[in-house]
């Protein structure tokens, strides 16, 4: 399966050269990644099997792009080994057959999914955003950093959900907690202490904003997910959601989860 755009449409070179290992058994996919990343100024190595990829983990790569379905082993196992070998590296899983199970297995291991077919501009932006997040180097301008000072002593929770019923239960739970709150339908200008959002709002643009926030301050993400939704499971991995809530929401359960989320801030 091939991407939906060509390398020739990607302009410019990133300001930092990264060491990237692509582990994928489809030559057409590996070639596209290699062409794109070299054009952006990065050094790229390609492995076509899990065994070959594992043999290269002694080198300190900055980015791993790993096919979830490799011919000789699970890409999840390779990702787990890569995370152990290079804790600060960005790990992107590539798949055309995502599942809730595989997404759940990658919590704390992978930084995001690339689903086939993928947009090359999105690959570039994803790598740039996640490398900055991993290295804690701000993506936002200096004035935004100055404006992101926390409200003294009072955690702030922003709620971004897509149904009135969910919003009502979250408001009821938050009323019992010592917090300030704001509600959607969009992200606030400044990062909250806790972000509660539905999977429907976990767009790529929202992910980029949250990743940028996470280079500056600790933002604890709580996601409302449908248990059978692959998209929700993948978004929870990408946003590094510490907690998940499933339907139907119970106010007491929501309050308990939010208390734990606030404790992480």
C-alpha positions as CSV (number, residue, x, y, z in Angstrom):
1,X,0.0,0.0,0.0
2,X,1.4,3.4,-0.9
3,X,1.1,6.9,0.6
4,X,-1.3,9.4,-0.8
5,X,1.2,12.0,-1.9
6,X,4.7,12.0,-3.3
7,X,8.1,13.0,-1.8
8,X,8.4,15.7,-4.4
9,X,5.7,17.7,-2.7
10,X,7.6,18.1,0.5
11,X,9.7,21.2,0.6
12,X,12.5,22.2,3.0
13,X,14.9,20.5,5.3
14,X,14.6,20.3,9.0
15,X,17.0,22.2,11.2
16,X,18.3,19.0,12.9
17,X,19.6,15.8,11.4
18,X,18.0,12.8,13.0
19,X,19.1,9.1,12.9
20,X,16.1,7.1,11.7
21,X,15.6,3.3,11.5
22,X,12.8,2.1,9.2
23,X,11.7,-1.5,9.8
24,X,9.3,-2.5,7.1
25,X,9.2,-5.5,4.7
26,X,7.4,-3.6,1.9
27,X,10.1,-2.1,-0.3
28,X,7.7,0.5,-1.7
29,X,6.9,1.8,1.8
30,X,10.5,1.8,3.0
31,X,11.6,3.6,-0.2
32,X,9.0,6.4,0.4
33,X,10.1,6.9,4.0
34,X,13.8,6.8,3.0
35,X,13.3,9.4,0.2
36,X,11.2,11.7,2.4
37,X,13.5,11.6,5.4
38,X,16.7,12.0,3.5
39,X,15.2,15.0,1.7
40,X,14.5,16.5,5.1
41,X,18.2,16.1,6.0
42,X,18.0,13.0,8.2
43,X,20.1,9.8,8.0
44,X,18.1,6.7,7.4
45,X,18.7,3.0,7.7
46,X,16.3,0.4,6.5
47,X,15.7,-3.2,7.9
48,X,13.2,-5.5,6.2
49,X,12.7,-8.0,9.1
50,X,12.3,-7.9,12.9
51,X,15.5,-9.9,13.3
52,X,17.5,-7.4,11.2
53,X,16.0,-4.5,13.1
54,X,16.7,-5.9,16.5
55,X,20.4,-6.4,15.5
56,X,20.7,-2.6,15.0
57,X,19.3,-1.5,18.3
58,X,22.7,-0.9,19.8
59,X,22.9,2.3,17.7
60,X,21.2,5.3,19.4
61,X,18.5,6.1,16.8
62,X,16.3,9.2,17.3
63,X,13.3,7.8,15.5
64,X,12.0,4.3,14.8
65,X,9.4,3.7,12.1
66,X,8.2,0.1,12.6
67,X,5.7,-2.0,10.6
68,X,3.3,-3.7,13.0
69,X,3.1,-6.9,10.9
70,X,6.6,-8.1,10.1
71,X,7.2,-11.5,8.4
72,X,9.3,-13.0,11.2
73,X,7.9,-11.4,14.4
74,X,5.4,-8.9,15.7
75,X,6.3,-5.2,15.3
76,X,4.9,-4.7,18.8
77,X,7.8,-6.8,20.2
78,X,10.3,-4.9,18.1
79,X,8.9,-1.6,19.4
80,X,9.1,-2.8,23.0
81,X,12.8,-3.7,22.5
82,X,13.4,-0.4,20.8
83,X,11.8,1.5,23.6
84,X,14.0,-0.3,26.1
85,X,17.2,0.3,24.0
86,X,16.4,4.0,23.3
87,X,14.0,5.4,25.9
88,X,14.1,9.0,24.5
89,X,13.5,7.9,20.9
90,X,10.3,8.5,18.9
91,X,8.6,5.3,17.9
92,X,6.0,5.3,15.2
93,X,4.0,2.2,14.3
94,X,2.9,1.7,10.7
95,X,-0.1,-0.4,10.0
96,X,-2.9,-1.1,7.6
97,X,-4.7,-3.3,10.0
98,X,-4.9,-1.5,13.4
99,X,-6.8,-3.1,16.3
100,X,-7.8,-2.2,19.8
101,X,-5.7,-5.0,21.1
102,X,-2.5,-3.9,19.3
103,X,-3.1,-0.2,20.3
104,X,-3.5,-1.2,23.9
105,X,-0.3,-3.3,23.8
106,X,1.6,-0.2,22.7
107,X,0.6,2.1,25.6
108,X,3.8,3.5,27.0
109,X,5.8,2.1,24.1
110,X,4.8,3.8,20.8
111,X,4.3,7.5,20.3
112,X,1.8,7.4,17.5
113,X,0.4,5.3,14.7
114,X,0.8,5.9,10.9
115,X,-2.1,4.1,9.1
116,X,-1.8,3.2,5.5
117,X,-2.3,5.1,3.3
118,X,-0.6,8.1,5.0
119,X,0.0,11.7,4.1
120,X,3.7,12.6,3.9
121,X,3.2,16.1,5.3
122,X,1.6,14.5,8.3
123,X,4.6,12.1,8.7
124,X,7.0,15.1,8.7
125,X,4.9,17.1,11.2
126,X,4.4,14.1,13.5
127,X,8.1,13.3,13.7
128,X,9.0,17.0,14.3
129,X,6.4,17.4,17.0
130,X,7.2,14.1,18.8
131,X,10.9,14.6,18.7
132,X,10.4,18.0,20.4
133,X,8.1,16.5,22.9
134,X,10.5,13.7,23.8
135,X,13.4,16.2,24.2
136,X,11.3,18.7,26.0
137,X,12.3,21.5,23.6
138,X,9.4,24.1,23.2
139,X,7.5,24.2,20.0
140,X,5.6,27.2,21.0
141,X,6.9,30.8,20.8
142,X,8.5,32.3,23.9
143,X,5.5,34.5,24.7
144,X,3.3,31.4,24.8
145,X,5.7,29.8,27.2
146,X,5.4,32.9,29.5
147,X,1.6,32.7,29.3
148,X,1.4,29.1,30.3
149,X,2.1,29.7,34.0
150,X,-0.2,27.6,36.1
151,X,-3.1,29.0,38.1
152,X,-1.6,29.2,41.6
153,X,-2.7,26.3,43.7
154,X,-5.9,25.4,41.8
155,X,-5.7,22.7,39.0
156,X,-7.5,23.6,35.8
157,X,-9.5,21.0,33.9
158,X,-10.7,21.5,30.3
159,X,-13.5,19.3,29.0
160,X,-13.8,18.6,25.2
161,X,-16.6,16.1,24.7
162,X,-19.2,15.6,22.0
163,X,-22.4,14.8,23.8
164,X,-24.5,16.8,26.3
165,X,-24.9,13.8,28.5
166,X,-21.2,13.2,28.9
167,X,-20.6,16.9,29.5
168,X,-23.3,16.9,32.2
169,X,-21.8,14.0,34.1
170,X,-18.3,15.5,33.9
171,X,-19.6,18.8,35.2
172,X,-21.3,17.0,38.1
173,X,-18.1,15.2,39.0
174,X,-16.0,18.3,38.7
175,X,-18.3,20.2,41.0
176,X,-17.2,18.0,43.8
177,X,-13.5,18.7,43.2
178,X,-11.4,21.8,44.0
179,X,-10.6,22.8,40.4
180,X,-11.4,25.4,37.9
181,X,-12.9,24.2,34.6
182,X,-13.6,25.2,31.1
183,X,-15.6,23.5,28.4
184,X,-15.2,22.9,24.6
185,X,-15.9,23.0,21.7
186,X,-12.2,23.7,21.1
187,X,-8.9,23.6,23.0
188,X,-8.1,26.5,25.3
189,X,-5.3,29.0,24.5
190,X,-3.2,27.9,27.5
191,X,-2.5,24.3,28.5
192,X,-4.8,22.9,31.3
193,X,-3.6,20.6,34.0
194,X,-6.0,18.0,32.9
195,X,-7.6,17.6,29.5
196,X,-10.7,15.4,29.2
197,X,-11.7,14.7,25.6
198,X,-13.7,12.4,23.5
199,X,-12.1,10.3,20.7
200,X,-14.0,12.4,18.2
201,X,-12.0,15.4,19.1
202,X,-8.6,13.7,18.9
203,X,-7.8,15.0,15.4
204,X,-4.2,15.4,14.1
205,X,-4.4,19.2,14.8
206,X,-5.4,18.5,18.4
207,X,-2.6,16.0,18.8
208,X,-0.1,18.5,17.6
209,X,-1.3,21.1,20.1
210,X,-1.2,18.7,23.0
211,X,2.3,17.5,21.9
212,X,3.4,21.1,21.9
213,X,1.9,21.7,25.4
214,X,3.6,18.5,26.6
215,X,7.0,20.0,25.7
216,X,6.3,22.8,28.2
217,X,4.3,21.5,31.1
218,X,2.7,18.3,32.4
219,X,-0.8,17.9,30.8
220,X,-2.6,14.8,32.0
221,X,-5.0,13.4,29.4
222,X,-8.2,11.6,30.2
223,X,-9.9,10.1,27.1
224,X,-13.5,9.0,26.7
225,X,-13.3,5.9,24.5
226,X,-15.6,3.4,23.0
227,X,-14.2,0.0,24.0
228,X,-14.5,-1.3,20.4
229,X,-13.2,1.8,18.7
230,X,-9.8,1.3,17.0
231,X,-9.5,5.1,16.4
232,X,-10.1,5.9,20.1
233,X,-7.5,3.3,21.2
234,X,-4.9,4.7,18.7
235,X,-5.6,8.3,19.8
236,X,-5.1,7.3,23.4
237,X,-1.7,6.0,22.6
238,X,-0.8,9.1,20.6
239,X,-1.9,11.5,23.3
240,X,-0.3,9.4,26.1
241,X,-3.6,9.3,27.9
242,X,-3.0,8.3,31.5
243,X,-6.7,7.4,32.1
244,X,-9.7,6.2,30.0
245,X,-13.4,6.5,30.7
246,X,-15.9,4.3,28.8
247,X,-19.6,4.6,28.3
248,X,-21.9,4.7,30.1
249,X,-20.3,7.3,32.4
250,X,-20.9,6.9,36.1
251,X,-20.4,10.1,38.1
252,X,-18.7,8.4,41.0
253,X,-16.3,6.6,38.6
254,X,-15.6,9.8,36.7
255,X,-14.9,11.6,40.0
256,X,-12.4,8.9,41.1
257,X,-10.6,9.0,37.7
258,X,-10.4,12.8,37.7
259,X,-9.0,12.8,41.3
260,X,-6.2,10.4,40.1
261,X,-5.6,12.5,37.0
262,X,-5.3,15.7,39.1
263,X,-2.9,13.9,41.4
264,X,-0.5,13.4,38.4
265,X,-0.4,17.2,37.7
